[in-house]
């Protein structure tokens, strides 16, 4: 493997480690040494690729964004938008143990970054949440719903609420129960053709 490929691979490992460790420990409690250890690279390498902790937070946000793209890309293979939304909810339910332990990766990062004095990264984390809202809204639009953006807000805010409660109570069953409610809610929504 040439040097460029090795450097790219090392940066990728650091980015994935940053996303994982920041989710588990939070921004303030995470050190660059923690990320180096999780990526299995010398701590000096972290400084080579990322000069500041904010650069690592940006890398973690980029990792969350890439995960969202990968997930929605897989869900787009389903022909029915209702099935895509159900797949999203089932993915959330499938992450119930991690969520009960650490919360939603993007949601907890948004809350933590909002508390910082500089506020420089707020818009960036908000952009990841906005992409999810837009994708969900598009699915409701394809279902022919008259209020797709409101329905998207309901679905995503319910997810954030159930993630927060599962984490606060350390109870993964919150994700299962509330996710089941969301699945039933989706089934109860009628498309315009079914109303008449």
C-alpha positions in Angstrom: 0.0 0.0 0.0 1.4 3.4 -0.9 1.8 6.3 1.5 -1.2 8.2 0.3 -3.4 5.2 0.7 -2.0 4.5 4.2 -2.5 8.2 5.2 -6.1 8.0 3.9 -6.8 4.8 5.8 -5.3 6.3 9.0 -7.4 9.4 8.7 -10.5 7.2 8.1 -9.7 5.2 11.3 -9.3 8.4 13.3 -12.6 9.8 11.9 -14.5 6.6 12.8 -12.9 6.6 16.2 -13.8 10.2 16.8 -17.4 9.6 16.0 -17.6 6.5 18.3 -15.6 8.0 21.2 -17.4 11.4 21.1 -20.7 9.6 21.2 -19.7 7.5 24.1 -17.9 10.1 26.2 -19.1 13.5 24.9 -17.0 16.3 23.5 -15.7 17.8 26.8 -14.6 14.5 28.3 -12.9 13.2 25.2 -9.2 13.8 24.7 -7.2 13.5 21.5 -5.3 10.6 23.3 -8.7 8.8 23.7 -9.3 9.0 20.0 -5.8 7.9 19.2 -6.1 4.9 21.5 -9.5 4.0 19.9 -8.0 4.3 16.4 -4.9 2.4 17.4 -2.5 5.1 16.2 0.1 7.1 18.0 -1.3 10.3 19.6 1.0 12.4 17.5 -0.8 11.2 14.4 -4.0 12.8 15.6 -2.3 16.2 15.6 -1.0 15.6 12.1 -4.5 15.0 10.7 -6.6 17.2 13.1 -5.1 20.3 14.7 -7.9 20.9 17.2 -10.7 19.0 18.9 -13.2 21.0 16.8 -11.7 19.5 13.7 -12.3 16.1 15.2 -15.9 17.0 16.0 -16.3 18.1 12.4 -14.9 14.7 11.3 -17.4 13.0 13.7 -20.2 15.0 12.1 -19.0 14.0 8.7 -19.0 10.3 9.9 -22.6 10.7 11.1 -23.6 12.3 7.8 -22.0 9.5 5.9 -23.8 6.9 8.0 -27.1 8.7 7.3 -26.3 8.7 3.6 -25.5 5.0 3.7 -28.7 4.2 5.6 -31.0 6.3 3.5 -29.3 4.9 0.3 -30.1 1.4 1.4 -33.6 2.4 2.3 -34.1 4.0 -1.1 -33.8 0.5 -2.7 -37.2 -0.2 -1.2 -40.0 0.7 -3.7 -42.6 1.9 -1.1 -41.9 5.1 0.8 -43.9 3.7 3.8 -41.5 0.7 3.8 -38.5 3.1 3.7 -39.9 5.0 6.8 -40.5 1.7 8.5 -37.0 0.6 7.7 -35.7 3.8 9.3 -37.6 3.1 12.5 -36.5 -0.5 12.6 -32.9 0.7 12.3 -33.5 3.0 15.3 -35.1 0.1 17.2 -32.1 -2.1 16.3 -29.8 0.4 17.9 -31.7 0.4 21.2 -28.9 -0.9 23.4 -26.4 1.7 22.1 -29.0 4.4 22.4 -30.0 3.4 25.9 -26.3 3.7 26.9 -25.2 6.8 25.0 -28.3 8.5 23.4 -28.7 9.4 19.7 -25.2 10.2 18.3 -26.3 13.3 16.4 -28.9 14.5 19.0 -26.5 14.2 22.0 -23.8 16.0 20.0 -26.3 18.8 19.1 -27.2 19.3 22.8 -23.6 19.3 23.9 -22.4 21.7 21.2 -25.3 24.1 22.0 -23.9 24.5 25.5 -20.5 25.7 24.3 -19.7 29.4 24.4 -18.5 29.7 20.8 -21.4 28.0 19.1 -19.3 27.5 16.0 -20.4 23.9 15.3 -24.1 24.3 16.0 -25.0 25.0 12.4 -23.0 22.0 11.2 -24.8 19.5 13.5 -28.1 21.1 12.7 -27.4 20.5 9.0 -27.2 16.7 9.7 -30.5 16.8 11.5 -32.0 18.9 8.7 -30.9 16.3 6.1 -32.8 13.6 8.0 -35.9 15.8 8.3 -35.7 16.5 4.5 -35.4 12.8 3.7 -38.3 11.8 5.9 -40.4 14.7 4.5 -39.7 13.5 1.0 -41.0 10.0 1.9 -44.2 11.5 3.3 -44.5 13.6 0.1 -44.2 10.4 -2.0 -47.0 8.9 0.2 -49.2 11.8 -0.9 -49.5 13.3 2.6 -50.8 16.9 2.6 -48.4 17.9 5.5 -45.2 16.0 4.8 -42.9 18.4 6.6 -45.0 18.4 9.8 -45.2 14.6 9.7 -41.4 14.5 9.3 -41.0 16.8 12.3 -43.3 14.5 14.3 -41.4 11.3 13.3 -37.9 12.7 14.0 -38.8 14.5 17.2 -40.5 11.4 18.5 -37.2 9.5 17.7 -35.2 12.2 19.6 -37.6 12.0 22.5 -37.5 8.2 22.7 -33.7 8.3 22.4 -33.4 10.8 25.3 -35.8 8.8 27.5 -34.1 5.4 26.7 -30.8 7.0 27.6 -32.0 8.8 30.7 -33.7 5.6 32.0 -31.0 3.3 30.6 -33.9 1.3 29.2 -33.6 0.0 25.7 -37.2 -1.2 25.8 -38.3 2.5 25.5 -36.9 2.3 21.9 -38.8 -0.9 21.2 -42.1 0.3 22.6 -42.1 3.7 21.1 -40.6 2.4 17.8 -43.6 0.0 17.7 -46.0 2.9 18.2 -44.3 4.8 15.3 -44.7 1.7 13.1 -48.4 1.4 13.9 -48.8 5.2 13.4 -47.3 4.9 9.9 -49.7 2.0 9.1 -52.6 4.2 10.2 -51.8 7.0 7.8 -53.9 6.8 4.7 -52.7 7.9 1.3 -55.1 10.2 -0.6 -56.2 7.2 -2.8 -57.3 5.3 0.3 -59.4 8.1 1.7 -62.1 7.9 -0.9 
